[in-house]
């Protein structure tokens, strides 16, 4: 029992704190929702001003067009770079997919932003990748993937299933696909589920085959002009970052333990070499 209490006491000296970092652009608050400079709600997928414009029987992922056409920026440019770097289509698609999968850590919106829902556009997520600490959930992965796929010359779409979003890329003949999906009567569509670090391109979750699905192909870049902010309602969105803080007392105890241990190992090694 004495040892257990000692472990509990030491563990209490290590604390986890929350710090914040602002998202690049300024947002505004209206009616309990957070809107961006395109007047798109980042905290709601439903409705004509929602980031996916979900209605009863259709949806329109308008947030994708914040990074296409006249709004094309770093995410689109990176997709073009992949197109130039990888001339073979299957290899290029795998490279784009792996880039996003391996550089974004799945994190819920509530943990990162403090909201039940908060969507990032492709350029915002890529900015975080460039900083080395990108986090996002399913719609964030999907939005970045379709933006880069589109820039790299692929037909691509976002697909929704209950409670989840993913990307699709049209890759007829791709042998690594677990299963080809049919969209608008056309086969050859491959599921791009990058939320799991071990998921290869073409991996398909079991729930994708259950229940209702709906998809939207990004056929062309739609004109999406930015709009002025309403007066007096500007706000910033903070990303929450977890920082582990170690008590100075615990650090001293650790040093007092580790330094003698290293010294003993060094002296023992030196003694063996001399003998």
C-alpha positions in Angstrom: 0.0 0.0 0.0 2.9 2.4 0.8 4.3 1.9 -2.7 1.0 2.6 -4.4 0.6 5.8 -2.4 4.1 6.9 -3.5 3.2 6.3 -7.1 0.0 8.3 -6.8 1.9 11.2 -5.1 4.5 11.3 -7.9 1.9 11.1 -10.6 0.2 14.2 -9.2 3.4 16.2 -9.9 2.9 15.8 -13.6 0.0 17.9 -14.9 -1.6 18.4 -18.3 -2.3 22.0 -19.3 -4.2 23.5 -22.2 -2.7 26.3 -24.3 -4.3 28.0 -27.2 -3.2 29.2 -30.7 -5.5 31.2 -33.0 -6.7 29.9 -36.3 -5.3 32.1 -39.1 -8.3 34.0 -40.3 -10.8 36.1 -38.3 -14.3 34.7 -37.9 -17.5 36.2 -36.7 -20.2 35.0 -34.3 -23.9 35.2 -35.2 -26.9 33.3 -33.8 -24.7 31.0 -31.8 -22.7 29.9 -34.9 -19.2 30.8 -36.1 -18.9 32.1 -39.7 -15.9 32.7 -41.9 -15.3 35.4 -44.4 -17.3 33.6 -47.1 -20.3 33.7 -44.6 -20.2 29.9 -44.2 -20.9 28.4 -40.8 -18.0 26.4 -39.6 -19.9 25.0 -36.7 -22.8 23.5 -38.6 -23.0 21.2 -41.7 -26.7 21.6 -42.2 -28.6 24.4 -44.0 -27.8 26.8 -46.9 -25.0 28.5 -44.8 -23.6 25.2 -43.4 -20.1 24.1 -44.5 -21.6 21.1 -46.3 -25.1 22.6 -47.0 -26.7 19.3 -45.9 -30.5 19.1 -46.6 -32.9 16.3 -46.3 -31.8 14.5 -49.5 -28.7 16.2 -50.8 -25.6 18.2 -49.8 -23.1 20.6 -51.3 -19.7 20.7 -49.7 -19.2 24.5 -50.2 -16.2 24.7 -47.9 -14.2 22.9 -50.5 -14.5 25.9 -52.8 -12.8 28.1 -50.3 -9.6 26.4 -51.7 -10.4 26.1 -55.4 -10.7 28.4 -58.4 -10.1 32.0 -57.5 -9.5 31.0 -53.9 -6.9 28.3 -54.8 -3.9 28.6 -52.5 -1.3 26.3 -50.8 -3.4 23.1 -50.8 -4.2 23.3 -54.5 -0.6 24.2 -55.3 0.6 21.2 -53.4 -1.7 19.0 -55.3 -0.2 20.3 -58.5 3.3 19.6 -57.2 2.3 16.0 -56.6 1.0 15.8 -60.2 4.4 16.9 -61.5 6.3 14.7 -59.1 4.4 11.5 -59.7 3.4 10.9 -63.3 2.0 7.4 -62.6 -1.6 7.9 -61.5 -1.9 5.2 -58.9 1.4 6.1 -57.3 0.4 9.8 -57.3 -2.9 9.0 -55.6 -1.2 6.9 -53.0 1.3 9.6 -52.3 -1.3 12.3 -51.8 -3.3 10.0 -49.5 -0.3 9.0 -47.5 0.8 12.6 -47.1 -2.5 13.6 -45.5 -3.0 10.4 -43.5 0.5 10.5 -42.0 0.6 14.2 -41.1 -2.8 14.8 -39.5 -3.6 13.4 -36.1 -7.3 12.5 -35.6 -8.7 14.8 -33.0 -12.4 15.7 -32.2 -13.5 19.2 -32.8 -14.5 19.5 -29.1 -11.0 18.6 -28.0 -9.3 21.0 -30.5 -11.7 23.9 -30.7 -14.1 23.5 -27.8 -17.1 23.2 -30.2 -19.1 20.0 -31.0 -18.4 20.8 -34.7 -15.9 23.0 -36.3 -14.7 22.4 -39.9 -11.4 23.5 -41.3 -10.8 24.3 -45.0 -8.0 22.7 -46.9 -5.6 25.6 -46.7 -6.0 26.0 -42.9 -5.3 22.3 -42.3 -2.3 22.4 -44.6 -0.9 25.4 -42.7 -1.0 23.3 -39.6 0.7 20.4 -41.4 3.5 22.9 -42.4 3.9 23.8 -38.7 4.2 20.2 -37.8 1.2 19.8 -35.6 -2.0 19.3 -37.7 -5.1 17.8 -36.1 -8.5 17.3 -37.5 -11.5 15.0 -37.8 -13.2 13.2 -40.7 -14.5 16.2 -42.7 -11.1 18.0 -42.4 -9.3 15.0 -43.9 -11.9 14.7 -46.6 -11.8 18.4 -47.6 -8.0 18.4 -47.9 -7.9 15.2 -49.8 -10.4 16.2 -52.4 -8.7 19.6 -52.9 -5.4 17.9 -53.5 -6.9 15.2 -55.7 -8.6 17.7 -57.8 -5.5 19.8 -58.3 -3.6 16.6 -59.2 -5.9 15.8 -62.0 -8.4 13.3 -60.5 -12.1 13.1 -60.4 -12.9 13.2 -56.8 -15.9 13.5 -54.4 -16.9 13.8 -50.8 -19.2 11.0 -49.5 -21.4 11.2 -46.4 -22.6 8.3 -44.3 -24.4 8.7 -41.0 -22.1 10.5 -38.7 -19.1 10.4 -41.0 -17.4 12.0 -44.1 -14.7 10.6 -46.4 -13.2 11.3 -49.8 -13.6 9.3 -53.0 -11.2 9.3 -55.9 -11.9 7.8 -59.3 -9.2 5.1 -59.9 -10.6 2.4 -62.3 -8.3 -0.6 -62.3 -6.6 0.2 -59.0 -5.9 -3.4 -57.8 -5.3 -2.5 -54.1 -8.8 -1.2 -53.6 -10.8 -3.4 -51.2 -13.9 -2.7 -53.3 -14.9 -0.3 -56.1 -17.9 1.9 -55.4 -20.5 2.9 -58.0 -21.4 6.6 -58.1 -24.0 7.9 -60.6 -24.0 4.5 -62.3 -20.2 4.6 -62.8 -17.8 2.2 -61.1 -14.1 2.7 -60.3 -14.5 5.0 -57.3 -12.1 4.3 -54.4 -12.8 5.1 -50.8 -10.1 7.4 -49.2 -10.3 7.0 -45.4 -7.3 8.8 -44.0 -8.4 9.0 -40.3 -6.6 5.8 -39.4 -2.8 5.8 -39.5 -2.7 2.2 -40.8 -5.5 2.5 -43.4 -4.2 2.1 -47.0 -5.9 3.9 -49.9 -8.9 1.8 -50.8 -9.5 0.5 -47.3 -13.3 0.5 -46.7 -14.9 0.6 -43.2 -17.7 -1.9 -42.6 -20.1 0.9 -41.8 -19.7 2.3 -45.3 -21.7 -0.6 -46.6 -24.5 0.0 -44.1 -27.2 2.6 -44.1 -27.7 5.5 -46.5 -24.9 7.2 -48.3 -24.7 10.4 -50.4 -21.9 11.8 -52.5 -21.0 15.0 -54.3 -18.4 15.1 -57.1 -16.2 18.2 -57.2 -16.6 18.7 -61.0 -15.6 22.3 -61.3 -14.4 25.2 -59.2 -17.4 27.3 -58.2 -17.0 31.0 -57.7 -17.0 31.8 -54.0 -16.2 35.4 -53.3 -15.3 36.6 -49.8 -17.7 39.0 -48.1 -17.2 41.8 -45.5 -17.7 41.0 -41.9 -20.7 42.3 -40.0 -19.7 45.2 -37.8 -18.7 44.5 -34.2 -19.0 40.7 -34.4 -15.5 39.6 -35.3 -14.0 36.8 -33.1 -11.0 34.5 -33.1 -11.0 30.7 -32.9 -8.4 29.2 -30.7 -6.9 25.7 -31.1 -6.4 24.0 -27.8 -3.0 22.3 -27.4 -2.1 20.0 -24.6 1.1 20.7 -22.8 2.6 18.3 -20.2 4.1 20.2 -17.3 6.5 18.5 -14.8 6.8 19.8 -11.3 10.3 21.2 -10.5 10.4 19.0 -7.5 9.8 15.9 -9.6 12.4 17.1 -12.1 15.0 17.3 -9.3 14.1 13.9 -8.0 14.4 12.5 -11.5 17.8 14.1 -12.0 19.0 12.8 -8.6 18.0 9.3 -9.7 19.2 9.3 -13.3 22.6 11.0 -12.9 24.0 8.4 -10.4 22.5 5.6 -12.5 24.3 6.8 -15.6 27.5 7.3 -13.7 27.4 3.7 -12.4 26.8 2.4 -15.9 29.7 4.4 -17.2 32.1 3.4 -14.5 31.1 -0.3 -14.9 31.6 -0.1 -18.6 35.0 1.5 -18.2 36.0 -1.1 -15.6 35.1 -4.0 -18.0 37.1 -2.4 -20.8 40.2 -2.2 -18.6 39.9 -5.8 -17.6 
